[in-house]
Amino acid sequence: MAQVLEFKLPDLGEGLTEAEIVRWLVEVGDVVAVDQPVVEVETAKAMVEVPCPYGGVVTARFGEEGTELPVGSPLLTVAVGAPSSGEETEGSGNVLVGYGTGAPPARRRRVRPPAGSTTPPGAHTQTPPAHHHPAADGHPGAPAREPGPAREHIAAAVRADGPVPVISPLVRRLARENGLDLRTLVGSGPDGLILRSDVEHALRSAGTPVRQPETPLAPHTPEPTPVAPALTTAGTRIPLRGIRGTVADKLSRSRREIPDATCWVDADATELLHARRAMNATGGPKISLLALLARICTAALARYPELNSTVDTEAREIVRLDHIHLGFAAQTERGLVVPVVRDAHTRDAESLSAEFARLTEAARTGTLTPAQLTGGTFTLNNYGVFGVDGSTPIINHPEAAMLGVGRIVPKPWVYEGELAVRQVVQLSLTFDHRVCDGGTAGGFLRHVADCVEQPAVLLRSL
């Protein structure tokens, strides 16, 4: 027996409460399998393909591309009928692709109207938005379409065992106010969907005057009095939502809650660059400069663990963390994101290079998952790629510190008692003054600078 089931936007985890529809992967009339991705959404942290837990025929979609929906809002409805050969009908309960069942999605196929049907081409591809369903309104006096055998089978089963196949609240209200039982109708819409024209046709056939739902008249509004144009233009309004909105909230919270301070130092990076060239000259995977800086960070955090911590404001406690999950700032077309390298303290330079490359590519293509963007304990920010020397970055809440690295440029430098041209970089550390004092922060930054100037210092911590 068939039943129309409603699939709502699921909880995507990580405290996310809403998502924006980026791209629909199915259309009304398509047959979907259990766990088949049906829509691509953008959360505040990543792009996610959402699988449908039901197998059947898509009867409606809610929301156009670009619409932002809260968790729990309807995404689509699926008519689940008696299973055909090899077709799954039971829901899996999955939320995101990659969890639960691993069966490959079935090939999409379109449900076509039976021979003799007057359904116009393209009628099954209409996408009713979440707040209005034009396909369900119909046109007064329009002839009802003849339901085909498959549609009549689904509609009859739904009337007997499941909810009435009606989407539009207007259609329900029209039937209720005229005393019409919707379960007695066979809808002419896709898969037995009852339209407004079906209700009006039934009322006219029964000789019942159609009583249209009352719509309150709009109050008369007097013509506005012309006013002089403003001296300044209104400008362009850009909604703070998605990643941009999350970044704004997080940075604002960081400024409100964290009493931060910044210290900085210039360092001679000439020897570090020489060491990197020597590593890459031996063959094998290339070692990135960011990976060497990350390795220096993990060594410094092992010596100064106060900076790998967070503050529990409710308990008024500093929580020192056992693992170093290193975030790194990455600028993408979708805005600033901070992917996280898990257990960075257990990785060598080659492993760090590979992980940075993998996460950076995922950031550029918008395929980072929420788990890859959360849980960091310390952030490395290489703003030198923008051609600037220094910065006082905002700490990535709830972390306690961030190391900033400027561009490496040739500058005059006193080297071994003589003036020389060396490759100089400015390093800055922004830290939460609640977790440590300036002595600890200065010691951390000095150790980082020593490792940059003399990479052999790292050998002590290997």
N, C-alpha and C positions, 0 to 999 in steps of 0.2 A: 504494500500500500504506500502511496506517495504522501509526502508531507512537506510543507514549505517551512524551512528553518532560517532563522535570522542569525547572521554572523556579525558580531560586534568587534570593534577595534580592541584587541586584547591588551592586557598589561604587558608592556614591552620591557619591564624591569628597570633597575637603576633609578627608581623614583620618578620615571617619566610619566607625565599626566596628559600629554597631547602629542599629536603628530600631524604632519602636513602630507596630503596626497600628492605624490610626485608623478606617478605614472600608473595607470590601470593596466594590468596584464591580461585581463579577460573582458569580454563584452557580454551584454545581456543576450541570452540564448546559447552561450557556450556551455559545453559539458566539462565539468571540472572533476578531478580525482581527489581523494583524501590527501591532504598535505601539499596540494599543488599551490605554488605562489600565485596570488590573485591580484596583489597590489603592492607597489613600491612606495614606502612612506619615508619621510625625513623627520627624524626626531631631533631633539635639541642636541644630540650627540653623534648621530650616525644615520646613514641610509640603511633601511631594513626592508627586506622582502617578507611580506606577511602571508603565510600559508593558510588555506581554508581547511578547517577540520571536518568538513562534510564533502561527500561526493554526490554530484547531481547536476541539475541544470540551473544556471544563473538566471534568476527572474528579475532582479533589480540591482542597481548599484546606487550608492548614496554618496554624493559629493563629487564635484568636479575636480580635476587636477588643479592644485593650488589651494584647495580648501583645507583649512586646519580643523581637525576634529579632536575632541577630548576622548580619552580612554573610556570605553563603554558605549560609544556612539555606534549606531548601525553602519556596517560597511557594505554588506550585500545580503540578498536573500537567495537561498538555494532550494529548488524543488527536489527533494530526495524521494525517488520512487523505488519500485521493486527492482533489485539488482539484475542487470543483464549479465551475459557471460563474461566473466573476468572483470567486472566492475565492482569497486568497493563502495559501500554505502555507509559504513559506520564511521563516526568521527573519531579522530585521534586525540583531540584536546591539545594539539601542539600550538605553540605561540610563535616561535621563530624558526626559520629554515635551519636545519642542522640538528634539531632536537627531536628525540622520539623516533618514529618510524623512518626508515631510510629508503622506502620504495620509490623508484623514479616516477615523476608525474606523468600521467597519461597524456597522450597527444590531444590538444584541444580540437574539438569539432563543433560545428555550428548546428543547432537544431533548426531544420528548415521546415516551413509550413507545408502541410500535406497538399497533394494535388487538389485543385479546386478551391483552395483557400484564397480569399481576397485580401490577405494580409499584404500591405504594400511593402516593396523592397526596402530594407533598412529599418523596418519597424522594431526589430529586435535589438538594434544597436543604440537605441536611445538611452542616455544615462541620466535618470532623474536625480537632481541634486537633493541633498539631505533635507532641505527645508521646503521643497516643492516638487511635485511629481506631475509634470505636464502630461505624461502618457496616461496617467490615471484619471485625468480630468475629462478627456474626451471632448466632443463637440455636441451640443444639444441637437438632437434630431439626426445625428449621424447613424447610418445603418450599422447594425452589429455584425461583426465578422463571424463566419461560421467556424466553430471550434472543430479542429481535427480530432482524430481518434486518440492520439497520444495526449493532446491537451485536455480532452474531455475525461480521459482516464485519470490524469493527475488531479484535475479539478474535483472529480467525484470523490477520489480518495481523500483529498484534503478536507472536503466538506464533511466526510464521515468521521475521519479520525484526527484531524488536525485543525489548525486555525483557518479562518476564512481567508482565502487568497485576495486580500484587499490591502493596498498600500496607502492610498490617499485618505486622510482623515475626512476630507470633504465628501467622498463617496460614502463612508460610514455614516456621516451625519445626515446626508440626504436620505439614505435608506431608513435610518432611525426615525427621522421626523415624519416620514410617510408611512411608517408601520410596515416596512418590507423586511422580510427575513432573508438576509444575504445568502444563507445556506441553501436556498431554493434556486439560486441562479448558477448558470454555467457562464463563466466569464469569457469574453472574446479577446482578451489580452494575451500576451505571451504566457503559455503554460497555464491557461485558465484564470489569469488575473482578471478580476472584476473591475470594469471601468465605469466611469460615470454614465456613459451612453447605455451600458447594460442596465443600470438601475432605472434610467428614464424610460428605456424601451419597455421594461417590465411593468412600470407604473402605467404607461399609456395603454399597454395591452390589457391591463386589468380595469381600465376605465377610471383610474384614480387620478385626479388633478395633481400634477406635479407641484409640490410645494418646495420652492428653492430655499436653501438655508439663508437665514437673514444675515445681511451684511450691514453693520452700522454705517450710517452716512457720515462722511468726513465733515467736521465742522467747517463753517465758512470762515475762510481766512482773508482778511482784507489785503488789498494790494500793498506790498511794502513801500514805504516812503523812500524815494531815491536818496542816497547819501553820497557824499563826496568820496572818491576813491581813497583808499588808505595810502599813506606815504610809502609803505613798504609792502612787498609782495608776500603772499602766504608761504611760498617755498614749497618744496617737495617733502612729503611725509613718508618716511620709510619705517614700516612696522618692525619693532624689536621682537622678533620671534625666531624660532629655530635656534641654530647655533649662535647667531648674533644676539638673540635675547638671553640665552643661557650665559654667554660670556659677559654680557652687561650685568646680569644679576650676580654672577660670581665675583667679578671685579669690585662691584659696589659693596658686596658683603665683606670682601677682603679689606677694603679701605675702612669700613665701619668697625670691624672687629679686631684687626691685627695692628698693633703698634709697631710698624716696621721701621727699620733704619738701614742705611746703605753705606758700605765702605768699598773702596776700589784701589787698584794698584796697577801700574804698568809693568809688564814682564817682557823679557827678551825671548821670543819664541823661535829664534834661529835654530837652536839645537833640536827642538821638537820637530821642526820641519825637516831637518837633516835625518833624524831618526825615522821619520815616516818614509822618506825617499829610500832609505836603506832597507826598510821592511818590504816595500813594494818592489824593490829590485831583485828580490830573491825568488820571484815567481809566486804563483798561487793567488788566492783572492786578494783584492786590494784592500788596504786598511784606510779607512776614512779618518780625517782629522777630528770629526765629531766623536768617533769611537775612542780615539786617544784621550780626548778631553773627558769623555764619560768615564774611562778607566781611571783617570786622575781624580775625578769626583768621588768615585766609590772608595778609592784609597783614602782620600781626605775625610770622608764620612765615617770610615772605620776608626779613624783617629779622633774625630770630633762627632760622636753620635748624637750630641744634643741637637744638631741641625737636621737629623733624620727623625723628626718627631712631629707630634701634633698636640694641640691644646684642647682638652675636654673642659669647655667653659662651665657646664653644669656641675661637674664634679670638682672643678677647680684643681685639675691635675694635668701635668705634662705627661704624655704617653710617648715613650721612646720605642721606636719600631724596630723589630728584629730583622726585617728584610728591606732591601733598597729596591724600590720600584721607581725607576728613573724616567720621568717625563721629559719630553723635549718639544719645544715650540716649533710648529710647522705652519707656514702660511699657505693657504689654499684658496681656490676660487670661491669656496663657500665660507671663507673667513679663517680666523686663527683657531687651530686645534692643537691639542697636546696629547699625542699618543704616548703610551707608557710601555717601557721595556721592563718586563717582569724579572725580578731577581737579577738585576744588573750586576750585583756584586759577585755573582758566580760565573760571569762570562769573561772571556778574554777579548782582546781587541778584534780578532777575526770574527768571533761570534757577535760582538756588538755591532760591527760594520754590517753584517748580514741582516741583523734585526732592524737596524736603523733604515736600511734600504727597503726592506719589506714593508715596514710601517709607513714610510714616506710615500711609497707607491700607492698603498691603500688609501692614504690621506688624499692624494691627488685625484684618485678615481672615485672618492666618496664611498668606499666600501669598508671603512673602519667600523667595527662593532662597538656598542656601548661599553663592553668589557675592556676593549683596547684603549678607551679614552678615560677610564676612571681608575682610582686606586693608587695613584702616584704618591710617592713620599718625598720626592725632591725633584726640582725641575732644572734642566740645563737649557738656557736660552741663547742661541747663537745669532744675535742680531747683527753681527758683522756682515752677514750676507746682504744686508741692505745698504752697505757702504757707510755705516756710522761707527764711531769709535766707542761711545759710552751710552749708558742708559740707566735709569733707576726703575726697573720693572716692578709691577705689582705682583705680590706673592700669589701663587695659585692655591687658593683656599681649599682645604684646610691644612696645607703643608706649612712648614716653618721657614723655608728658605728657597732662594733661587739664585743660581750662578749665571751671570751674564757675560758673554764673550763678544768683544768688538772685532772690527776688522784687523787683520794683520798687515801692517804697512811698513816699508823701510823708513827708519828714522835715525837721526844722530843718537849715538849711545856710547857711554863710556864702557869699554870692554877690555878687561885686563890692563887697566890703567891708561888706556889710549882711546881717543875718540874714533869711533867707527860707525859705519852704517849697518844697522841690525834690523831684523824683522820684529817689530814691537806690537804687542797687543795689550789692550786695556781690559782688565778683569774686574767685575763688580759683583758684590754679594749683597743682596737684600735679604734681611732676616727678621724674624719675629723676636722682638726684644724681650718677650715674656719667657722664651725658652733658654736664652743665654744672654750674657753681657758682651760688650765690645771686645773683651779679651779673647773669648772663644771664637767669635766671628772673625776677628783679625788673624788668629792662629790658623783657622781653616783656610782663609784666603791666602795667607802667606805660604802655607804648605802647597796649595794649588799652584801658586806662582813659582815656587821652587821646582816643582815637578815639570812645569812648562819650560823653565830655563835649563834644568838639568834632568832629562828624562831618566837618567840612571838612579835618581832618588826613588823611583817607583820600584826598583829591584828590592828594596827593603820590605815592601808590602806584598810581594808576589809569593 
